[in-house]
Amino acid sequence: MNALVKAANLPLAQASEPQQYLTFMLHGEVSAIGILHISEVLAILGQGRRRSLGRGRRLSRMALIDTPARTETPPVAAAPVEIKKIQIIKDLHLLNTRTLFTWAALSIAPLAAWAGDSIQTDRPDFVESSNTVGAGVFQLETSVGWSRDKSAGVIISELSTPTLLRYGISSNWEVRLETNGWMHQTTDDPAAPPKSRESGYADYSLGVKWHQTDGDDKTGAPSVGWLFHLDMPGGADAFSTSKVRPSVRGVAEWELPDDFSLGVMGGLSYGANDAGGRYWAPILGVVLGKSFSDKLRGFIEFTGEEFRRKEDGGSALALDTGVAYLVTDDVQVDMVFSHGLNRYTPDYTLGFGLSIRFN
C-alpha cells in the first residue's frame, strides 16, 4: 500500500508536460495510484520488464486517458519528481501476483459467505426450525406422504401432500400457509366390504414465525423462535374440522460437539373433536440431529403432536427418523419414516419431500 500512497502524492501539475497518461482502475473506480508519462512506460517495456508490468493486467481495468498533445518545450528540471516517478515504477514491480490475489480474495469473501448461506427448512422433522427464511425470500416445502394404520382388524391407508409456503417480511419475521394438501383415504373393514374411499383437500393453517434470538456457542444459549398459527376449516368433510384451532409453539435449538444438534419444541393448541367439543392439548417434540457433511444430515426424534384425552381422539405420539440432502444451496430433498407409539397414531408413515428457496 506504500506504493499507492506514494503514487497518490504525485500531483498532475508536477508531471513533465500534458500528454497521454496511464491510469489504473480497480473494481470500477479510478484509483490514483500514479500518473506516468506514457513514454516512460514504453521505455520500461523496452528494457525487458514486460513480465513485471504484465501483472498489472490482473487489475479490473487498465485505461489510457487522452490529453492534449505534448508541446515541444524544453524539459522542466524536476529532479524530485523524477525520483518519485522512479520509485513508483519500482513499487509497481512489487505489485505482484500474490498481492493481487490477496486483493481479489478480500473482494470475493462477502460473496463466498453469502453463497454458503444454504436453505433452512422446517421439514422433514416435526420440530420446526427456529430460523426464518429472511426478508423478501419465498420458500416452498412440499412432499408426498403415505400412512398405514391397523386397529381392530380395520386397515386405514392415507395418501397426502403436505405443503408449507413461507415468505420473509423482515429478517426475523415470516408469514406461513400450511396444509396437508390433497388427500386420499382408503378404509378396508373385512366386516363391512367393499373398501371405502374418500378424496379431497385438507384444512389449511395461517401463521407467522418470529426468530427471537440467535444461538451463542460460548454461553450455550440456544437459538429461539416462536410460531403462532390458526388452523382454518375449509377442507373436504372427511378431512376437515368445523372450528378454528389456534396454537402457539416455541422452539429452542443448540449446536452440540461433533456436528450434533438438539432441538426442543413445546406448545399448546386449542383443538376441536369430532363432536364439536373443544379442548386444550400440549405439544412436545425433541429431535437429535447429525450433520454427516455439508450437504447431508440425519435425525431421530420423539413427537407428541397433541397430548389429548381419549374422548378427544387420544394422544398422537411417534418416533421419527429421516435424512435431508442439499442438492444446491437453494434446493433440498428429504425422506422421513415415522412409527406410531400407540393406537391413536398411524402404525407407519413414510414421506418424501422437496424444498426450494426463491431469493
N, C-alpha and C positions, 0 to 999 in steps of 0.2 A: 504493500500500500504506500510505502515511502515514495516509490517511483511515481505513483499517481499524484501525490501531494506536490512533488517537485514539478511535475508537468503542469499542474493546475496553476502554479505560481508564475508561469511564463506568460506575460501579457501579450496580446496581439500586437500592440504598438511597438514592442521590442523586437519583433521579427525583422529579418533583413529588409524585405520590401513586400508589398502585396503581390501575391501570385497564387497558384494552387497550393492548398494545404491539405494535409491528411488528418482526418478526424475519425475517431472510433466511436461507435455507438454500442452500448451494452444494454440488452433487454429492452430495446426500442427507445432508449433515452440517450441523448448526447452526453457522453462522459468526457469532460475537458481533461483528458489525460496527456494532452500535448499538442502543439501546433508546430509541425515540422515543414521546412521547405521541401517541396517535392524532389528537387534536385539532390538534396542531401539523402533522402531515402533511396533514390535511384543509385546514388554513389555507393551507398552501403550494399545494395544488391549486387552492384558490380564488383565489389570486393569479396564476393564469395560468401556472403552472410545470408543468403536466401533462406537457409534452413531455419535460422533463428527467428527471422521476421515472419516466416511462413506460419509459425504457431499462432500468430495474431488472427488467422482466419477462424480460429475456434471462438472468437467473439461473435456476438449475434450478427452484427453488420460491420462493414468497412465501407465508408463512403468518401468520395472525392468532392470537395466543395470548391466550385469555381469562383474565382475572384478576378478583378481586372488584371490585364497582362502587366508584366513587370516592366517598369520604365528603366531605360539604361542610364543609371546614375551611378556615381562612384559608391562603392560599398561603405556603409557606415561602420565605423570602428565600434565594436560592441563585444569586447573580449569576454566580459562576464556572461553575456548572453550566449556566446558560442560554447562556453564551458557548461552552461546549463543544458544546451542542446545536446552536447556530447554525453552528459550524464543521463539525459532522457533516453538516448539511444542505447546506452549500456543497460539502463534499468529495464528497457523493453526486452532486451535479451533475457532478462531474468523472469520475464512473464512467460514461463514455460508451461508445458502441457499439464504438469501436476497442479500448478496454481489454477489454471483454467478449469480443470476437472473439479477442483475444490469449490470454485465459484458455482459451477453447474450443479454440483450436489446440493449446495445450500439453497439454490433456487428451486430445485425439484423436490426437496424434502417435504414441503407442505402438501404437494400433490401426492406423494407417496403415502403420507399419513392419511389423507382423505381416501385413497384407494383401499387402504387396509380396513376402512370402516365398513364391515360386511353387514348384511341383513340380519336383524334380530327379530325372531318370530315368537308368537305365543303358542305355537304348536311344535312338536306333536304331543308334548306332555300336558297334563291337566293344570299344573301350576303355571300361572301366567308369568311372563317376563315383567320385571319392574320397570323396564325402559319403554320409552315411546319411540315412534318412528322418526321424529324430527320435523321441524317446520316445513310445510309445503311438500311433504313426502306422502305418496299414496302407496299402500301395500295391500296386496291380495294374498290371502291364505285360504286355500281350499283343499278339499280331499274327497275321497270316496271311502266310506266305512261300511263294514258288514258285521252284524252281530247275530249270535245264536243263543237261545235260552230254552232249556227243557225243564218243566216243572209239572209234576203230577201227570206225566205222560204227554203233555201238550208241548209241542215244539213251535217256538216263535222265532222266525228269522227276519232280519230287517236290513234293508239297504238304505243308506243315507248319503248326503253330500254336504257335510259340514263346511261352512264358508264364513270367513271373517274378513270384513273390509275395514281398513284403518287409514285415517288421514290426520296428519300432524298440523294442528292450528298454531302451535308455537313449539319452542324447543322442549318443553316438558308437559304439554297437553296434547291429547289426540281425541278425535271422535271415532266411534265404532258402530258398525252394523254387523250383527251376528245372527246366524240361523243354521239349523240342521238341513236346510235346503229341501230338495225334492226327496221324498221318502217312499219306500215300497215295503210293505209288511205282509208276510205270509204266515198264517196260523194253521198248523196241522194237528188237529184233535182227532185221534182214532175213534173216539166215541161219537163224533159228530162229523162224519165225512160229508162232502169233499173238503179240500183245503179252502180256506177263505183268504182273500187278498184285498188289501187296501193300498191305495196310492194317493199321493197329494203332497202339498207343501207344508212344512212345519211353521210354527210361530217364529217370530223374529225378536231380536233384542237390540235396543238402542242404548248406547253407553258412552262414557268418557273414561279416559285413563289419565292420571296425574303422576308424573315421576317426581317424587318429593326430593330425593337426595341421592347422590352417587355413593358408592361404597368407598371405604378407606381401608386399605390393607394394613396400614401401620397401626391403626387403632382397633381394627376388627369390626368397624361399623359396617352394617350391610347397606346395599343399595335398596331403596324403598320406593314402592309405587302403590297407588290406590286405584281401584276400579269401582265405578258406580253405574249400574245397569238397570234398565226397565225391560223385562220380558213382556212383549205385547201379544195379545191374541190376534189371530188373522190367518192361521193355517187351516188346513182341511180338518173336518170334525174329528177324524181318527187320531190326529196328531196335535190337537190344539186344546188349550185351556182357556176358559172364557174370562179369566181375571188377569189384570195387570199384576206382575210379580216383580217387585223391586229387590235389589240385592246390593250389598257392599262387600268388597274384598280388599284385604291388604296383603302385600307381597314383600318379603324380605329375602335378599339373595346375598350369599357370601362366596368369595373366591377362596378355595382351600389349596393347600400344597399339592404338588404332583398333578396339576391340571384338573383337580376335582372342584366341584362347586355344590353348594347346598341351597335349596330354595324352600321356603315355607310360605304357604298361603292360608290365611284364615278369613272367615267372613260370616255373614248372616243373610239369609234370604227370607222373604215373606211370601210363601207359596200358597197354592190352592189345590185341593184334592178333587177327585172325580165327582164328588157330591156337591162341590161348590164351597166347601168349608175352607177356612184359612188357617195357616199355621206358620210358626217361626221355626226355621231349621238352620243349625250351624253348618258351616262349610270348612273343610280342612284338607289340605294337600301337602305332602312332603316329598321332595324329589332330590335325589343324589345324581349329579351329572359328572361325566368324564369326557374331556377332550382328548381324542386319540391323535389328532393332528390339527392343522389349521383349518381343515375342511370337514373333518368327521368327528362327531360327538355322539355319545350314547347316554342313556339314563335308566334308572329304575325309580319307581315312586309308589307311594300309597295315596289313594284318592278317596276322599269322603265327599262326594258331590253334594249330598244333603243327608244330614242325620235326622230322620223322620220317625214318627211313631208308626206303628203298624197300620192304624186306620188311615194314615195319610200317605200310605204307599210303601212304608219301610225305608230303611237307610240304604243308599246306593254306595257300596264300598267295593273297591277293586285294587289289584296290584297291576301296575303297568310297566312295560319296558319298551324301548324303541331306540332308533338311531335317526340322525339327521345329517345330510351331506350337502355342502356348499358347491353347487355347480359353478357359479360365479359369485362375485360379491353381492349380486342382486337377485340370485335365484337359489332356492333351497328345495331339495326333495327329502321326504322322510317316510318312515314307517313306524307304526306303533301296534303293540299287541297288549290286550288287557284281559285279565282273568277275574271274574266276579268272585267276591268272597262270601256272598250269602244268596239266599233265594230271591231277593228283591233286585238283584243285579244280573244282567246277562252273563251267561257262563263264559262266553268268549267274544271278544271284539277285535277286529283287525282293520287297520286303516292305512291308506297310502295318501300322502299329501304333497302339494306343490305350493310354494310361496314365491311371490315375485314382488320386488320393490321397484317403484317408478319414481325417479328423482325429478 
